[in-house]
Every structure is written in C-alpha cells, then in structure tokens.
C-alpha cells in the first residue's frame, strides 16, 4: 500500500471509493452517498487544501482509500476538519483508514496547523489522539453534533487559548 497526495487524475477514483464505502448509508431518495457529493463540493470551495488530501493505493496502483482535511475555524482561529474518510468496502479492516488518518495528521502537523476536528465514531478515532471537543473547550456550532462523536486532535502548534465554537466549511451545512 502507498499513501500519497491526491491528484486531479484521482477525482473519479476517489468518488468511487466513497461510493463503495458509503453506499449502504445512502439516504432514501439520493442517488449518491453524501460523502461523494461532499468531497466534490469541498474541492470547489475555498476550504480545500491540496496538500491535505490523500489517497491510498493498493499494490497494483488502484485507489482504494481517501481522506481529506479542509479549512474550518474555532471562532476566528483557522483550524482543520477531517473527512470524509473512506475505504473501498472490500478493502476495509486492513489498516488503510488508519494509515490515511496518520498521514493526514502528520502532514497537518508539519504545516503547523493547530488542531483537527471531526464527527466520527467514538470507538475508532481516540486511537489517533482524538478526544471529545469539550475536553479542550471546543463545541460544534450545531447542537445535534455535540456529544461523544464530536472530537478534536490537537497538534504541535495548538495553544490552549483556541477555545469556543467550531465551524466546518460551508459545504458541510448545505448537503
């Protein structure tokens, strides 16, 4: 497996990854999983950061996983949001998602970012250092997102004065 930055040539393969990973969760009446649409909307927004979008390739060079970190904010402080993270259904539970998250966190840290926030499974993300946002004084701006699934991973440039309300990039709210 190889983890590398996504390129424009990967866009269709990335959509296929999220289609495969999230097809069982596609809401009734939709033809595409929300994650497919979200990635495309994020790419078109000012929140997209090329250096923080990664794909995983298998030994034959096929794209089998994807993760992106996009610009978000805590109050007026720029931070990052993780997701979507997707791995093709037939390649799940093999460490690919973990490798993608670790690569993204390492790259974000190298870029002197302060923190990464996400909505995710409370049993999966703590292994990467994510804690409930409330532990560092950060709350999501949508009440339904509060609780154990809203998590934050501080990075090397984090300072404790980064507190308050977290806001995703606009595409997270319009889909």
SERO-4910 file (N, C-alpha, C, O; in steps of 0.05 Angstrom, whole numbers):
BEGIN
 pado doro    nc1    nc2    nc3   cac1   cac2   cac3    cc1    cc2    cc3    oc1    oc2    oc3
  Unk    A     17    -24      0      0      0      0     18     25      0     39     25     13
  Unk    A      9     45    -14     22     71    -16      2     92     -9    -20     93    -19
  Unk    A     10    111      9     -6    134     15      8    158      1     32    162      5
  Unk    A     -7    173    -14      4    196    -28    -17    218    -31    -41    213    -26
  Unk    A     -8    242    -38    -27    264    -43    -45    257    -67    -36    245    -87
  Unk    A    -70    265    -64    -89    262    -86    -80    281   -109    -70    303   -104
  Unk    A    -85    273   -133    -81    290   -157   -108    293   -171   -126    278   -166
  Unk    A   -110    312   -190   -135    315   -205   -142    289   -220   -166    284   -224
  Unk    A   -123    274   -228   -129    249   -242   -143    228   -224   -154    209   -234
  Unk    A   -142    232   -198   -154    214   -178   -183    220   -172   -196    204   -159
  Unk    A   -194    242   -182   -221    250   -174   -242    229   -178   -257    223   -160
  Unk    A   -243    216   -201   -263    196   -206   -259    172   -188   -278    160   -178
  Unk    A   -234    164   -184   -228    141   -166   -235    147   -138   -245    130   -123
  Unk    A   -231    172   -129   -239    180   -102   -269    178    -99   -279    169    -78
  Unk    A   -284    188   -119   -313    186   -118   -321    156   -116   -340    150   -101
  Unk    A   -308    139   -131   -314    110   -130   -308     99   -102   -323     82    -92
  Unk    A   -287    108    -89   -280     99    -62   -303    105    -43   -313     88    -28
  Unk    A   -312    130    -44   -333    138    -25   -360    125    -33   -376    120    -15
  Unk    A   -365    121    -58   -389    107    -67   -389     79    -55   -409     69    -45
  Unk    A   -366     65    -57   -364     38    -46   -366     37    -16   -380     21     -4
  Unk    A   -352     56     -3   -351     56     26   -378     63     39   -386     53     60
  Unk    A   -393     82     26   -417     93     39   -443     85     26   -464     95     34
  Unk    A   -443     68      5   -467     61     -8   -489     51     11   -512     58      8
  Unk    A   -482     34     31   -503     24     49   -516     46     66   -538     42     76
  Unk    A   -504     70     67   -515     91     84   -527    113     67   -533    135     78
  Unk    A   -530    109     41   -542    129     24   -571    134     32   -587    116     33
  Unk    A   -577    160     37   -605    166     46   -625    159     24   -619    162      0
  Unk    A   -649    151     32   -670    146     12   -675    171     -5   -675    193      4
  Unk    A   -678    166    -31   -684    188    -50   -659    200    -62   -660    217    -80
  Unk    A   -635    192    -52   -610    202    -63   -597    181    -80   -599    157    -74
  Unk    A   -584    190   -101   -571    171   -119   -542    167   -112   -530    147   -120
  Unk    A   -531    185    -96   -503    184    -88   -501    186    -58   -517    200    -46
  Unk    A   -481    172    -46   -476    177    -18   -468    206    -13   -456    218    -31
  Unk    A   -476    217      9   -470    245     15   -440    251     14   -432    273      6
  Unk    A   -423    232     21   -394    236     21   -383    241     -7   -364    257    -10
  Unk    A   -395    229    -27   -386    234    -55   -391    263    -62   -374    276    -73
  Unk    A   -415    272    -56   -423    299    -62   -407    319    -45   -399    340    -55
  Unk    A   -403    312    -20   -388    330     -2   -359    334    -11   -350    357    -11
  Unk    A   -345    313    -19   -318    317    -28   -317    335    -52   -300    353    -54
  Unk    A   -335    332    -71   -335    349    -95   -341    378    -87   -328    396    -97
  Unk    A   -360    382    -69   -367    409    -60   -343    422    -45   -338    446    -49
  Unk    A   -330    406    -29   -306    417    -15   -284    425    -35   -271    445    -31
  Unk    A   -280    408    -55   -259    415    -76   -265    442    -88   -246    456    -95
  Unk    A   -290    448    -92   -298    473   -105   -299    497    -86   -303    520    -94
  Unk    A   -296    492    -61   -298    513    -40   -270    524    -34   -250    512    -41
  Unk    A   -269    546    -20   -244    557    -11   -232    542     12   -210    549     21
  Unk    A   -246    521     22   -236    506     45   -216    484     37   -202    473     54
  Unk    A   -216    477     11   -199    455      1   -170    461      4   -161    483     -3
  Unk    A   -154    442     13   -125    445     16   -112    421      1   -113    398     12
  Unk    A   -101    426    -22    -90    404    -38    -70    387    -22    -70    362    -25
  Unk    A    -53    399     -7    -32    385      8    -43    366     30    -29    350     41
  Unk    A    -69    369     36    -81    353     58   -103    335     48   -122    328     63
  Unk    A   -101    327     23   -119    306     12   -102    283      3    -84    286    -13
  Unk    A   -108    259     14    -91    236      9   -107    212     -1   -131    209      5
  Unk    A    -94    196    -18   -106    171    -27    -87    148    -18    -63    152    -14
  Unk    A    -99    125    -16    -85    100    -11    -87     84    -37   -109     81    -48
  Unk    A    -64     74    -46    -64     56    -70    -57     28    -61    -41     24    -42
  Unk    A    -69      8    -74    -61    -19    -69    -35    -26    -85    -24     -8    -99
  Unk    A    -26    -50    -84     -1    -58    -97     -2    -56   -128     18    -55   -141
  Unk    A    -26    -55   -139    -30    -52   -168    -34    -23   -176    -37    -18   -200
  Unk    A    -34     -5   -157    -37     24   -163    -65     33   -164    -70     56   -171
  Unk    A    -84     17   -156   -113     25   -155   -118     41   -129   -108     33   -108
  Unk    A   -133     62   -131   -140     78   -108   -162     63    -92   -183     57   -103
  Unk    A   -155     58    -67   -174     42    -50   -182     57    -25   -199     47    -10
  Unk    A   -171     82    -21   -179     97      3   -174    127     -1   -158    134    -19
  Unk    A   -187    143     14   -184    172     12   -191    186     38   -209    177     53
  Unk    A   -177    207     44   -183    225     66   -175    253     59   -156    257     44
  Unk    A   -190    272     69   -182    300     65   -186    315     91   -204    309    107
  Unk    A   -169    336     94   -172    355    116   -178    382    102   -164    389     83
  Unk    A   -198    396    111   -205    421     99   -205    443    120   -206    438    144
  Unk    A   -205    468    110   -204    491    128   -231    494    143   -252    491    132
  Unk    A   -228    498    169   -251    503    187   -242    525    206   -221    537    202
  Unk    A   -258    530    227   -250    551    245   -261    545    273   -282    533    276
  Unk    A   -246    554    293   -256    556    320   -257    586    326   -236    599    329
  Unk    A   -281    598    327   -283    627    328   -270    638    303   -278    632    281
  Unk    A   -250    655    307   -235    667    285   -209    652    278   -194    660    260
  Unk    A   -203    632    294   -178    617    290   -180    596    269   -198    578    271
  Unk    A   -163    596    248   -164    575    228   -155    548    240   -135    546    253
  Unk    A   -171    528    235   -165    500    243   -172    482    220   -179    491    198
  Unk    A   -172    456    225   -178    437    204   -201    419    212   -206    414    235
  Unk    A   -216    409    191   -236    389    195   -228    364    180   -218    367    157
  Unk    A   -232    341    191   -225    316    178   -250    304    165   -272    305    177
  Unk    A   -247    294    141   -268    279    129   -279    291    104   -277    315     99
  Unk    A   -290    273     89   -295    245     94   -269    228     93   -250    235     79
  Unk    A   -271    206    107   -251    185    105   -266    161     94   -286    152    105
  Unk    A   -256    150     72   -269    127     61   -249    106     51   -227    113     41
  Unk    A   -256     81     53   -240     59     43   -260     40     28   -282     34     38
  Unk    A   -252     32      4   -270     14    -11   -279     -9      7   -264    -19     23
  Unk    A   -304    -17      3   -316    -37     21   -299    -63     23   -296    -74     44
  Unk    A   -289    -72      0   -274    -97      0   -246    -94     12   -232   -114     16
  Unk    A   -237    -70     18   -210    -65     29   -211    -56     58   -191    -49     70
  Unk    A   -235    -55     70   -238    -45     97   -226    -65    117   -223    -89    111
  Unk    A   -220    -55    141   -210    -71    164   -182    -83    158   -175   -105    167
  Unk    A   -166    -68    142   -139    -77    136   -118    -55    143    -95    -57    136
  Unk    A   -127    -35    158   -108    -14    167   -106      9    148    -89     27    152
  Unk    A   -121     10    126   -118     31    106   -129     57    117   -116     78    113
  Unk    A   -152     57    130   -162     82    142   -143     93    163   -139    117    164
  Unk    A   -132     75    179   -112     84    199    -88     97    186    -79    118    195
  Unk    A    -78     85    165    -55     96    151    -61    124    139    -45    142    140
  Unk    A    -85    127    128    -93    152    117    -96    174    138    -86    196    135
  Unk    A   -108    167    161   -111    187    183    -83    195    193    -78    219    197
  Unk    A    -66    176    197    -39    182    207    -24    200    188    -10    218    196
  Unk    A    -26    194    162    -12    211    142    -24    239    142     -8    259    141
  Unk    A    -50    242    144    -62    268    144    -55    284    169    -48    308    167
  Unk    A    -55    271    192    -47    285    217    -18    293    216    -11    315    225
  Unk    A     -1    276    206     28    283    204     32    306    185     48    324    191
  Unk    A     18    307    163     21    329    144     10    355    156     23    376    153
  Unk    A    -12    354    170    -23    377    182     -5    388    204     -1    413    206
  Unk    A      7    371    219     26    379    240     51    392    227     61    412    236
  Unk    A     61    381    205     84    392    191     78    419    179     96    436    176
  Unk    A     52    425    174     44    451    164     38    471    186     27    493    181
  Unk    A     44    463    211     39    480    235     10    486    240      3    508    249
  Unk    A     -8    468    233    -36    471    239    -40    467    269    -24    453    282
  Unk    A    -62    478    280    -66    476    309    -81    451    317    -74    439    337
  Unk    A   -102    444    302   -118    422    310   -135    412    287   -139    426    267
  Unk    A   -145    388    290   -164    375    271   -188    367    287   -186    355    308
  Unk    A   -212    373    277   -237    365    289   -252    348    270   -249    349    246
  Unk    A   -270    331    281   -287    314    264   -311    304    279   -312    305    303
  Unk    A   -330    294    263   -352    279    274   -346    250    266   -344    244    242
  Unk    A   -343    233    286   -335    206    279   -342    186    302   -352    194    322
  Unk    A   -336    162    297   -342    140    316   -324    142    340   -300    143    338
  Unk    A   -337    143    364   -322    147    389   -304    124    396   -287    126    414
  Unk    A   -308    101    383   -290     78    389   -267     75    369   -249     59    373
  Unk    A   -268     91    348   -247     89    327   -226    111    330   -202    105    330
  Unk    A   -234    136    332   -215    158    330   -198    164    354   -176    175    351
  Unk    A   -206    156    378   -188    161    401   -160    147    398   -141    157    410
  Unk    A   -158    126    383   -132    113    379   -112    131    365    -88    126    366
  Unk    A   -122    153    352   -104    172    339   -101    198    355    -91    218    345
  Unk    A   -110    197    380   -106    220    398   -130    239    398   -129    260    410
  Unk    A   -152    232    385   -176    249    386   -190    246    413   -192    224    424
  Unk    A   -199    268    423   -214    269    448   -240    284    444   -241    300    425
  Unk    A   -260    281    461   -284    297    458   -276    327    459   -260    336    475
  Unk    A   -288    342    441   -282    370    439   -285    385    465   -270    405    470
  Unk    A   -304    377    482   -308    390    507   -283    389    525   -280    407    542
  Unk    A   -266    369    521   -242    367    538   -222    390    533   -206    396    550
  Unk    A   -224    402    509   -206    425    504   -222    450    499   -212    470    489
  Unk    A   -247    450    508   -264    475    506   -274    482    479   -277    505    473
  Unk    A   -278    462    462   -288    467    435   -314    452    431   -316    428    436
  Unk    A   -334    466    421   -361    455    416   -369    460    387   -361    480    376
  Unk    A   -383    441    375   -393    446    348   -415    467    348   -428    471    368
  Unk    A   -419    479    325   -439    500    323   -467    489    317   -486    505    315
  Unk    A   -470    463    314   -496    450    310   -501    433    335   -485    414    340
  Unk    A   -522    438    349   -527    424    374   -528    394    371   -519    379    389
  Unk    A   -539    384    349   -542    355    344   -514    342    341   -512    317    344
  Unk    A   -493    357    336   -466    346    333   -451    345    359   -429    334    360
  Unk    A   -463    355    380   -450    354    406   -450    325    417   -465    309    408
  Unk    A   -432    320    435   -430    294    447   -405    279    440   -385    292    431
  Unk    A   -405    253    444   -381    237    441   -371    236    412   -347    230    408
  Unk    A   -387    240    392   -378    238    365   -364    263    354   -351    261    333
  Unk    A   -366    285    368   -350    309    360   -324    308    375   -323    311    400
  Unk    A   -302    304    360   -276    301    372   -255    319    360   -258    329    338
  Unk    A   -234    324    376   -213    342    368   -186    328    373   -182    314    393
  Unk    A   -167    333    355   -140    323    358   -122    348    357   -119    360    335
  Unk    A   -110    355    379    -91    378    379    -65    370    366    -57    347    367
  Unk    A    -52    389    354    -26    385    340     -5    403    353    -11    417    372
  Unk    A     19    401    344     42    415    356     38    445    359     48    457    378
  Unk    A     24    459    341     21    488    342     -3    496    359     -9    520    362
  Unk    A    -17    477    371    -40    483    387    -32    498    412    -12    493    424
  Unk    A    -49    518    419    -47    532    445    -74    532    459    -94    532    445
  Unk    A    -74    530    485   -100    527    500   -119    550    496   -143    548    504
  Unk    A   -111    573    485   -129    595    481   -148    590    457   -167    605    452
  Unk    A   -143    569    442   -161    561    420   -185    547    432   -183    522    437
  Unk    A   -206    562    437   -230    551    450   -254    565    438   -252    586    426
  Unk    A   -276    551    440   -301    564    431   -316    546    411   -314    521    413
  Unk    A   -329    559    393   -347    545    375   -333    537    349   -320    554    336
  Unk    A   -335    512    342   -323    501    317   -343    504    294   -367    500    298
  Unk    A   -332    512    271   -349    515    247   -335    501    223   -312    508    217
  Unk    A   -349    482    211   -340    469    187   -341    489    163   -353    511    165
  Unk    A   -329    481    141   -333    496    116   -362    494    107   -376    475    114
  Unk    A   -371    513     91   -399    515     83   -411    489     72   -433    483     78
  Unk    A   -397    474     55   -409    450     43   -420    430     64   -439    415     58
  Unk    A   -409    429     88   -419    411    108   -447    418    117   -461    401    128
  Unk    A   -456    442    112   -482    451    122   -503    451    100   -527    451    107
  Unk    A   -496    449     75   -516    452     54   -523    426     41   -540    426     23
  Unk    A   -511    404     49   -517    379     36   -539    363     51   -546    342     42
***
